[in-house]
Amino acid sequence: MERICVLTGAGISAESGIRTFRDADGLWEGYDVMEVASPMGWAKNKELVLDFYNQRRRQLLKVKPNDAHKALVKLEERFDVQIITQNIDDLHERAGSKNVTHLHGELLKARSTFDEDLVMDWRKDICIGDFCEHNSQLRPHVVWFGEAVPMFQRAAEITKKADILMVIGTSMQVYPAAGLVDFAPPSIPIYFIDPRPNITESGNLEIIEKKAVEGVPEIVERLLNRNNKV
């Protein structure tokens, strides 16, 4: 069974109503990202950081997977599909994808500030005074700027084994995630789906200049039809 590695970013979830991570002037919904997404911001104002992610969590619980998320699930009928996402939402899982690696953490989880391996499911607000079993404050289970990306090595190993690579809704400008493409075997087909691509088409790289909800179902149908003819 051929292996498809899918790298997804904010663009795929934006079409479900999840606001994109960061716009051109370095703000995230009016916040300086370093105030709400860095260890320094956490040390400075925990209440602000918790409130910011509490708002994001409430928003996430109100939205649904879109046609791009659902189309990727169809690929599992005929391919070994591994999704590596930069997004902290659970829309891939809710759509039905079985193999999802979250590079930057998960919004619907909390973790201990005493033991980073102590992670728990968490769908409500995280408040000051919400402690783990070690009597330490809980924080969002999200990778902030300046922190290590624990799942990167796993993601790199998945990418190395790919027969086909799909890149959806991400500029691939934020490292280390942007470096994952370099781990893909040379000359495998790469489909880059984005309405405003920042790269140019080349030999094995095909650009689909469309939104995820349009471009992903198109490529999925093409791959499924191609596989039917083999």
C-alpha positions in Angstrom: 0.0 0.0 0.0 1.4 3.4 -1.0 2.1 5.8 1.8 0.8 9.4 1.6 2.2 12.0 4.0 0.0 15.1 4.4 1.4 18.3 5.9 -1.4 20.7 6.9 -1.4 24.2 8.2 -3.8 27.0 9.2 -5.3 27.3 5.7 -7.2 24.0 6.0 -8.8 25.0 9.3 -9.5 28.6 8.4 -12.3 27.4 6.1 -14.0 25.9 9.1 -13.9 29.2 10.9 -10.7 28.8 12.8 -8.8 32.1 12.5 -5.3 31.8 11.1 -2.4 31.8 13.5 -0.7 35.0 12.6 -1.3 37.7 10.1 1.3 40.0 8.3 1.8 42.4 11.2 2.7 39.8 13.7 -0.6 39.8 15.6 -2.9 36.9 16.5 -6.5 38.2 16.8 -5.1 41.6 18.1 -2.5 40.0 20.4 1.2 40.2 20.1 2.1 36.5 19.6 5.0 36.8 22.0 2.6 37.9 24.7 0.4 34.8 24.4 2.6 32.2 22.7 5.9 32.2 24.5 7.4 31.1 27.8 8.2 34.8 28.4 4.6 35.8 27.9 3.5 33.0 30.3 5.9 34.1 33.0 4.7 37.7 32.6 1.0 37.2 32.6 -0.5 33.7 33.0 -4.1 35.0 33.2 -3.7 36.7 29.8 -2.3 33.5 28.2 -4.9 31.3 29.7 -7.7 33.6 28.6 -6.4 33.7 25.1 -6.4 29.9 24.8 -9.7 29.6 26.6 -11.2 31.7 23.9 -9.6 29.6 21.1 -10.9 26.4 22.8 -14.5 27.7 23.0 -14.3 28.7 19.4 -13.0 25.3 18.3 -15.8 23.5 20.1 -18.3 25.4 17.9 -16.8 24.6 14.5 -16.9 21.5 12.3 -14.5 19.8 9.9 -14.8 21.0 6.3 -14.7 19.2 2.9 -10.9 19.2 2.8 -10.7 17.4 6.2 -13.3 14.9 5.0 -11.7 14.3 1.6 -8.4 13.3 3.3 -10.3 10.5 5.2 -11.4 9.0 1.8 -7.8 8.5 0.9 -7.5 5.9 3.7 -9.7 3.6 1.6 -6.7 2.9 -0.7 -3.6 4.5 0.9 -1.6 4.4 4.1 -2.3 8.1 5.1 -0.3 9.9 7.8 -1.3 13.5 8.6 1.3 15.8 10.1 -0.4 19.0 11.2 0.8 22.3 12.5 -2.7 23.1 13.8 -3.7 22.6 17.4 -7.3 21.8 16.6 -8.9 18.4 16.4 -10.7 18.8 13.1 -8.7 16.0 11.3 -9.7 13.6 14.1 -13.3 14.7 14.1 -13.5 14.2 10.3 -12.3 10.6 10.8 -8.6 10.6 10.1 -6.9 7.8 12.0 -3.2 8.8 12.0 -2.6 12.4 13.0 0.6 13.8 14.4 0.3 17.2 16.0 3.6 19.1 15.7 2.5 22.1 17.8 0.4 20.4 20.5 -3.4 20.1 21.0 -5.8 22.8 22.2 -8.1 20.2 23.8 -5.4 19.0 26.1 -3.7 20.5 29.2 -0.4 19.7 30.7 1.4 20.1 34.0 4.0 22.8 34.5 5.8 20.4 36.8 6.0 17.4 34.5 5.6 18.1 30.7 4.8 14.4 30.2 1.7 14.7 32.4 -0.9 15.5 29.7 -4.7 15.3 30.1 -7.8 15.8 27.9 -9.3 19.2 28.7 -12.3 20.7 27.0 -13.2 23.5 29.5 -11.4 26.7 30.4 -8.0 26.4 32.2 -8.0 28.7 35.1 -5.4 30.0 37.6 -5.6 27.4 40.4 -6.2 24.4 38.1 -3.5 22.2 39.4 -2.0 18.8 38.4 -1.5 16.0 40.8 1.8 17.5 41.8 0.0 20.7 42.9 1.4 22.7 39.9 -0.5 25.0 37.6 -1.9 23.5 34.3 -1.0 25.2 31.0 -2.2 24.7 27.4 -0.6 21.6 25.7 0.8 23.9 23.0 4.3 24.4 21.7 5.2 28.1 22.1 7.8 30.1 20.3 11.2 29.2 21.8 10.2 25.8 22.9 11.3 22.4 21.5 9.0 20.5 19.1 8.9 17.0 20.6 7.0 15.4 17.7 9.4 16.7 15.0 11.5 13.5 14.9 8.5 11.4 14.5 7.2 13.6 11.8 10.5 13.5 10.0 10.5 9.7 10.1 7.0 9.6 8.6 8.0 12.0 5.8 11.1 9.9 4.9 8.8 6.9 4.1 6.3 8.8 1.9 5.5 7.7 -1.6 3.4 10.9 -2.2 3.5 14.2 -0.3 0.6 16.7 0.0 1.2 20.1 1.5 -2.1 21.9 2.4 -2.8 25.4 3.6 0.7 26.3 4.9 3.4 28.6 3.7 6.0 26.2 5.0 7.9 29.2 6.3 7.8 28.5 10.0 10.7 26.2 11.2 11.2 23.5 12.1 8.0 22.4 10.4 9.1 24.0 7.1 12.1 21.6 7.1 10.0 18.5 6.9 9.8 18.7 3.1 13.5 18.2 2.9 13.1 14.7 4.5 10.9 13.5 1.7 12.5 11.0 -0.8 13.7 12.8 -3.9 11.4 12.9 -7.0 8.2 11.7 -5.2 5.1 13.5 -6.4 4.4 16.6 -4.2 1.1 18.4 -4.4 1.1 22.0 -2.9 -2.5 23.2 -2.3 -2.8 26.9 -1.4 -4.8 29.8 -2.9 -1.7 32.0 -2.6 1.3 29.8 -3.2 4.7 31.3 -2.3 6.7 28.8 -4.4 7.0 28.0 -8.0 6.1 24.7 -9.8 9.0 22.4 -10.7 9.5 18.8 -11.9 7.8 16.7 -9.2 6.1 19.6 -7.5 2.5 20.5 -8.7 0.9 23.6 -7.4 -2.9 23.7 -7.0 -3.8 27.3 -6.6 -7.1 26.8 -4.8 -8.5 26.9 -1.3 -8.3 23.7 0.6 -12.0 22.9 0.3 -11.6 23.0 -3.5 -8.1 21.7 -4.1 -8.0 18.8 -1.7 -11.1 17.0 -2.9 -9.8 17.5 -6.5 -6.4 15.8 -5.8 -8.0 13.1 -3.6 -10.3 12.1 -6.5 -7.4 12.1 -8.9 -5.3 9.9 -6.7 -8.2 7.5 -6.0 -9.0 7.2 -9.7 -5.3 6.7 -10.5 -5.1 3.9 -8.0 -8.2 2.3 -9.4 -6.5 2.0 -12.8 -3.4 0.3 -11.4 
